[in-house]
Amino acid sequence: MTTPPQGPPSAPVTPQPSAAASPATTPDVIDLPSGNELDALAAAELQGAQLVRLIVVAGPVGAGKTTLITTLHDLFQTGKIGDHAFASSRTLFAFERRCHLSRIASERSAADTERTKFGEVRYLHIQISGPELRDHLLDLLFTDVSGESFELARDSISECQRLHFLKMADHFLLLIDCEKIIDRKKRNQVIHDAMMLLRSCLDSGMLPASCFVDVLWTKYDFVAGARNGEHASFLEKATEEFQKQFGSRVGRLSFRKVAARPADVDGLEFGYGLPELLQEWATESPRNRTMDLLPDEQLGSRESEKFLQRHFNSESDSK
Amino acid sequence: MTESVSNQFVMIGLPATGKTSFLAALWYLVQHGEVEHRLTLERMDGDSKHLNQISNLWAGCEVVPRTSTSGERTVSMVLNDTSTKKTITLTFPDLSGESFMSQWVDRHFTTSYNEFLKESFGGVLFISPLNYQKPARIPSASLLKEIGETGKPNDERDGEGSIPWDPTQAPTQVQLVELLQFIAGREYFKPPFRLALVISAWDQLKGEKVSPQKWLSDEMPFLSQFLESNRRLFDFNVYGVSAQGGDYNKDVDELTGMSASERILIEGDGVKNSHDLTELLTWLMR
């Protein structure tokens, strides 16, 4: 038996919360989640029933922040990362858009990543499963913040205090671009800027002292490919200086070599260093607590926002 | 009195993944006794014109036209389970692949799909192994040399020499994960949702000697991980199905030399009769 398509719509079903502006609708369609980056409200809603780890990805323009996150998405498309499998994502559309410039379909001659625009704080989301996780699922929220915002925060305590999400960071990734490290004229400035950013985040009281800080030597293929022992010893000295300055001020300070999209250098595969980072995020957290990603001024009067305020703010300090 | 049950299932799939061919082969199979099959047609009910048209084409080894968005409809079959003697009414929406692509691109359901989904016990997700998009990264390919003269004209490029992002070009496995997330995200969703994954045109992969499950985990690891991680949401089984039985251009002599039902091939965990497409349906209704 066949019947023609069903007729005009009944009352529209309430759509799920969408992260960004919903597409224009006609009466016979129902909006679905946009798949775009999450704003603070959507990210807070995510916390409703699940354990979330917030990974703050910090660094100047061009350090590889977005590339680092999108490479995780790309790696999962080829298989599990270590023991961890992809479970879901509320921002698949956003990931795919960000990956476009690294795909053949873009017809570029070299891979690139769409730059994060200066403006509102946004989040990218990946849920993973793994053998050691409670209920085998864990939500990872990554900040997607422009390099300009971190440059402002580096230079101004008051600007830094605008980065409300820092207070909730489980892992703070401080990205240092090795393409600049191999340039003798720039390398001291690069390390100095990175230290100033971390200092500003701590001195402003925004980054909790319990936070795990990972200094990431991004684009490490530039150092590995240069085959110059001097670069490696520069990194060792910089590591010592970081330890001296900040080792006692944060929950843990560690250093990792990362090459998300390495050039053809021996021993550096696509996503070099990321499996170890993911393992760390999945298994190590400075605390168990609920999330409060909404700055006070963004707490609105809508019932859903009041609900979030009641249920998440009150618990946010039970660390 | 014979027990009677009704089951609604959604058929999910991007364009040209074999949904209509599956329906055509199924409608033919349940009416004929050429091969053993568990579910048989009990009686005609209502308008069968569409099913008759597509199954006639299928029986004659002719290409079954793909469903267009304007030709979408719901099809029903009143079947008898020869094992339990129950009468089963199966209902499927025959939706176009473009409708599902539109869910990914335009981010909406039609209300009719939403209403149908609300009442569905499970679904069949169709994947073509001959026509799917992989996440091809620039470093893993020989760059523009391969694109060569097939590249788009310069006036379609943005200021930095790139073709703008087109969401329809996103990897198939990502699109399919999103379609399943849309289902799982509805407020009426009741897990576990039974999901039969059909790798269509399975005859074309005979030489590769892989199981359907292995094909899925090798070729669509993102989708495979999603399903494995969400077994509490989706109770799934993977089938390799050939509704046509071969290539209508190359294998027509061989295909017309056998009974039409013998052309049907199904492979997967628990399949006992490799021609019985209804085993997939009985798994969904178990």
Contacts between the chains, C-beta under 8 A, distances in Angstrom:
chain1	res1	chain2	res2	distance
A	1	B	44	8.0
A	1	B	45	4.9
A	1	B	46	3.1
A	1	B	47	5.7
A	1	B	48	6.2
A	1	B	75	6.8
A	1	B	76	4.1
A	1	B	77	7.6
A	1	B	78	7.9
A	2	B	46	7.3
A	2	B	47	5.1
A	2	B	48	6.8
A	2	B	49	6.5
A	2	B	50	4.3
A	2	B	51	6.5
A	2	B	73	5.0
A	2	B	74	6.8
A	2	B	75	5.1
A	2	B	76	7.5
A	2	B	94	7.9
A	3	B	46	7.6
A	3	B	47	7.4
A	3	B	73	6.0
A	3	B	74	4.8
A	3	B	76	7.7
A	4	B	73	5.6
A	5	B	72	5.1
A	5	B	73	6.2
A	5	B	74	7.8
A	5	B	112	5.6
A	6	B	74	7.6
A	6	B	111	7.6
A	6	B	112	3.9
A	6	B	115	6.5
A	6	B	116	7.8
A	9	B	111	3.8
A	9	B	112	7.9
A	10	B	111	6.7
A	10	B	115	7.0
A	12	B	111	7.1
A	13	B	111	7.9
A	13	B	114	6.1
A	13	B	186	7.9
A	13	B	187	7.4
A	14	B	187	7.3
A	16	B	185	5.2
A	16	B	186	7.8
A	16	B	187	7.7
A	22	B	107	7.6
A	23	B	106	6.0
A	23	B	107	5.4
A	23	B	108	6.7
A	25	B	108	6.4
A	28	B	110	6.0
A	28	B	111	5.2
A	28	B	112	7.5
A	29	B	106	8.0
A	29	B	108	4.0
A	29	B	109	6.6
A	29	B	110	5.7
A	29	B	111	6.8
A	30	B	108	5.9
A	30	B	109	4.7
A	30	B	110	7.7
A	30	B	111	6.0
A	30	B	114	5.3
A	31	B	107	6.6
A	31	B	108	5.4
A	32	B	103	6.6
A	32	B	107	4.7
A	32	B	108	5.6
A	32	B	109	6.3
A	32	B	182	5.3
A	32	B	185	7.7
A	33	B	107	7.2
A	33	B	181	8.0
A	33	B	182	7.7
A	33	B	185	6.6
A	34	B	107	5.8
A	35	B	107	6.8
A	35	B	178	6.7
A	74	B	135	6.4
A	74	B	137	6.6
A	76	B	221	7.8
A	76	B	222	5.8
A	76	B	225	6.7
A	77	B	135	4.7
A	77	B	171	6.3
A	77	B	173	6.8
A	77	B	174	7.2
A	77	B	221	6.9
A	77	B	222	4.6
A	78	B	135	7.8
A	78	B	221	6.2
A	79	B	221	4.5
A	79	B	225	7.7
A	80	B	221	7.6
A	80	B	225	6.3
A	85	B	225	4.0
A	85	B	228	6.2
A	85	B	229	5.1
A	86	B	222	5.9
A	86	B	225	4.4
A	86	B	226	6.0
A	86	B	229	6.8
A	87	B	225	7.4
A	87	B	226	6.7
A	87	B	229	3.7
A	87	B	230	6.3
A	88	B	177	7.7
A	88	B	181	6.1
A	88	B	226	6.7
A	88	B	229	7.5
A	88	B	230	7.0
A	89	B	177	7.9
A	89	B	181	7.9
A	92	B	174	5.8
A	92	B	177	6.8
A	92	B	178	5.2
A	92	B	181	7.6
A	93	B	107	7.8
A	93	B	167	7.0
A	93	B	178	7.5
A	96	B	165	7.6
A	96	B	167	6.8
A	96	B	170	4.6
A	96	B	171	7.8
A	96	B	174	6.1
A	97	B	165	5.3
A	97	B	167	7.8
A	99	B	135	7.4
A	100	B	162	7.7
A	100	B	165	4.0
A	101	B	162	6.0
A	102	B	137	5.7
A	102	B	138	5.7
A	102	B	139	8.0
A	103	B	135	6.8
A	103	B	136	6.0
A	103	B	137	6.1
A	103	B	138	6.7
A	104	B	136	4.2
A	104	B	137	7.3
A	104	B	138	6.0
A	104	B	141	5.3
A	104	B	146	7.6
A	104	B	147	7.0
A	105	B	136	7.2
A	105	B	163	6.6
A	105	B	166	7.2
A	105	B	169	4.7
A	106	B	138	7.6
A	106	B	162	4.5
A	106	B	163	5.6
A	106	B	165	7.6
A	107	B	144	6.6
A	107	B	147	5.8
A	107	B	151	5.5
A	107	B	152	6.6
A	107	B	157	7.3
A	107	B	161	7.7
A	107	B	162	6.5
A	107	B	163	4.8
A	108	B	138	6.4
A	108	B	160	7.8
A	108	B	161	6.6
A	108	B	162	5.1
A	109	B	138	7.9
A	109	B	143	5.7
A	109	B	144	5.7
A	109	B	161	7.8
A	110	B	138	6.6
A	110	B	143	8.0
A	111	B	137	6.8
A	111	B	138	4.3
A	111	B	139	6.0
A	112	B	160	7.9
A	112	B	162	7.9
A	127	B	229	7.9
A	128	B	229	7.8
A	129	B	225	7.8
A	129	B	228	7.7
A	129	B	229	3.8
A	136	B	229	7.2
A	137	B	229	7.0
A	261	B	139	6.5
A	270	B	137	7.6
A	270	B	139	7.0
A	270	B	140	7.9
